[in-house]
Amino acid sequence: MRASGDRSPLAPPNRTAADGVGSHVEPGVKTLLPFIALALPAAIAADTPRRWTLDVEGGARWNGLNEAAIPGDGGTRFDLRGLTGSGARLSARFTLTYRTSSGPEWRVLVSPLRLSGVGELDQPVDFEGVRFAPGVPTRGAYRFDSYRVTYRNRFRTRPGSNWRVGATLKLRSAEIGLSQGGLGATKTDLGIVPLLHLFGEERLGGPWSFVFELDGAWAPQGRAIDAAIKLRYAHSEQLATLIGLRLLDGGADNASVYTFARFETLFAGIQFRF
């Protein structure tokens, strides 16, 4: 194809707040705003424990794999990157975490992902009961928005180390579509997926720490993996910056749908604790 709180166990020692002071916005950002509005009053009182953490990440995302056949039995398998391209696209992610007084944490995450573009198919493609011809300008659209709620608790905590394990419920809002001249077909999917969750943070020395985070599940019919490694630099107990790499990989193979995609993201972010 051709494409045209308590004090965090990892807060830097002997530091205070005085130590430091793309082309469009992805859909889905407004989903997190009510949670932020509820959390902000906690930041007004300076003496209250800092139980809330807000992470805002942005970066460049590459599409390393994006194959589909719909239906899974009978549809034509094709590479959607031939229409949408595989070059870097803007990515964004928003995470709000609350640490309870007894230690466990709740996390809410919003991660929009949308691609579209125009190219030409290199073979006839039967998609959702419609046949699309090769060598004709064809628009492809891909959406995989993710909204998650996570509960996690400590299983290993010592000075300079904080590891948590838990479970995530992911609301997946997905869509793949093709249009060509007067023809068009779209496959949508909305569902809840349970995932295992693992989080870890290790102090590296001074204001630096290493962070690992994973949501994942596997079954004979498919898989879902969202894994990230990050370097965190704490400017103060309230403010930190992040840089990292993320792998998003998954898909399903059944009678109604075959779709597997992989995305690699280089990102930077800012983290507020209040």
N, C-alpha and C positions, 0 to 999 in steps of 0.2 A: 504494500500500500504506500501511498505518498501523502504526506501531510503538507499542506501549504504552510497550755499554756501558761500557761506556765512558761518560764524561760525555756526555750528549746535547748535540748542537750547538745545541739550543734552550733549554738550562737557563739560568736567570737568572744573570748575572755576579755574582761575589763574594757569593753567598748561601750559607748553610749550613742544616743542619737546625734550628739554633737560631733561625732567623728566623721560624719559624711552626710552630707545631705545629697504599597503596591498601587496599584492604580485604583482599587475600590475595596470597600469593606465587605468581607464574606458574609453571606446570610447566616443567621443563627446566633449572632453576637447578642442580640437583645434578650435572648433566653436567659442569660446569666445575670442581667441587670437587677431583677428583683432580689436575688440572693445577696448581691453586693449592697443594695439599699438596706437590707435587714442587718447586715454585718457592720455597717459604718458607725452606728452609734457606739459600738464597743471601742472605737478608736478615740472617742472624745475624752474619756477618763484615762489619764496617763497611768494611774496606779492599778488599773485592771490588768489581769494576766493577758498576754497576747495569744489568744486562742485561734485567731483567724489568719489564714495565709491566702493571698491572691497572687496567682502566677499569670502573667500575660506573655505569650510567646509569638514570635513571628519569624519567618525565614523563607528559604527557597526549597521547593519540593520537586523532585524528579519522579517520573513514572517509569519504573523499570519493567513492569509487566502489566498487561491489561487485556486479557483474552475473554471472549464471551461467545456463547451459543445459546439461543433462546428459541424454542425450548431446548433443554439439555439433550433430550432424545429427539432428533429430527432437525434441529436448527443447524445452521452452518457456523462452524467455529471460525472466528476472525479476530484480528488484532485491532482493538479500538484505537491504539496509538497512531495507526495510519491515518486517522481522522482528527484526533485531538492533539497529536504531537506528544513528544516525550521530554521536551525541554523544561527548564526550571519555571515553576509557577509560584506565585505568592501563597504562603500558608499562614494560618493563624490558629491559635488555641488558647482557651481561657479555662482556668482551674481555680476553684474556691474550696478551701479545706478548713474544717472546724475541728479543733482538738477539744474533747470533753474534759471535764475536771478529773475524771478517773483514768484518762489516758487514751482510750480509743479515739479514732478520727473518722469523720465523714467527709467525703470529697464529691463535689459536683463538677463535671467537665463538659465543655462544649467544643466540638471539633468539626467545623464545616469543611467539606471537600467537594469541589465542583470543577469540572473540566468541560470544554466544548471546543469544536474546531471543524474545519471543512477540509476534506481531502477526497481521494478517489479509492474505491474498493478495487482490489486486484483479482477478484473472482465474484461470481454471482453469490449473493448472501440471502438465505432464507431466514428472516428474523421476525419472530412473533407472527408468523403466518403471512408475511409480506416478502416478496422477492425484490431485492435491490440489485441493480445492474452494475457491472464493473465499468471503470473508465468514465464515470459521470460524477460531477461534483456532488458530494454527499456530506451532510452535516451529522456529526456524532456528538452525543451529550452523555456525560457521566456524572452521577452525584452519589456521594456516600457520606452523608452527614451523621455524626455520632454524638449522642447525648448520654452521659453516664452518671450513675450514682454508685459510690464505693464506700464500703465499711471496712476498716482495717485496724488491727490491734498490734501491739508490740509483742515480738517473740524474742528479740535480742536487743537490749539497750544497756549500754555502758558508756562511760565518758568518751566522747568522740565518736560514738557509734549509735545508730538508730535504725533498726530493721523492723518492718511491719508486714504482716500477711493478712489477706482478707478476700472479699468477693465483690465483684462489680456486676451491676445490671446495666446493659447497654441497650438503648433504644436506637435501632438502626433504621435510617430513612434513606433508601437507595433507589436509583433510577438509571436505566440505560435506554437511550433513544437514538433512532436513525430517521433522517428525512432526506428525500431526494425528489426534486421536482414536486409533483403533487402527491407523492407517496410519503407515508410516515407511520412509524410504529414505536411504541414505548412500553417498557417493562418496568413496573414499580414494585417496591417491596418495603413493607414496614413491619418490623418485628422486634422482639426483646430477646437478647442473647445473654446468658449468664457466663461470666468470665472469672477465672482465678486472678488474684492481684498480689503483686509483690513489690515492696518499696524498701529501699535501703539508702542510707546516707552515712558516709565515713569521712571524718576529719582528716585532711591531708597535711595540715600544718598552717598556723596563722589563720587568715580569713578564708582559706581554700578548703573545699570539700568535694567529694565525688558522690554523685547521686545516680541511682539506678531505679528504673520504674518499669513495670511490666503488667499488662492486661493480656490474658491469653486463654485459649481453649482449643482443643483438637477433637475431632470425631472422624469416623470413616468417610462421612459425606463432605467434610470440609474442615477449615481451620480459621482462626482469628488470632492475630498477634499484633500487639502494639508495644514495642520495647524502645526505651530511650536510655542513653547514658549522657550525663551532664557534668560540667564543672560549675560549681557555685562559688561566687566571691561575695563575702558578707562585708558590705560597707559599714553596717551598724547592726544592732539587734533588730531593727525594723526594716532594713532595706538591703537587698542583694541583687546581683545580676547573674545571669545564666548563659551558658553556651553549650550546645550539645548536638547529638545526632539521634535521629529517630527512624525506626523501621516500622512501617505499617504493611502487613501482609495478610492475605486471607482470601477466602472464596468458598464456593459451594459447588458440588457436582451431584445433581439428581435429575430426575426425569423432566422437571419443569424449567431448570436453569443450570447452565454451566457458566461460571464466572470466577476468575482468579485475577487478583491485582496485587501489585507491590509498589510501594512508594518509599523513597528515601528522602529525608529532610535534614537540612542543616539549618539550625535555628539559634536565635538569641532571645533572651527574655529578661524581664524584670520581676522581682518578687517583693511583695509588701507583707509584713507581719504586723498585726494590730489587734 
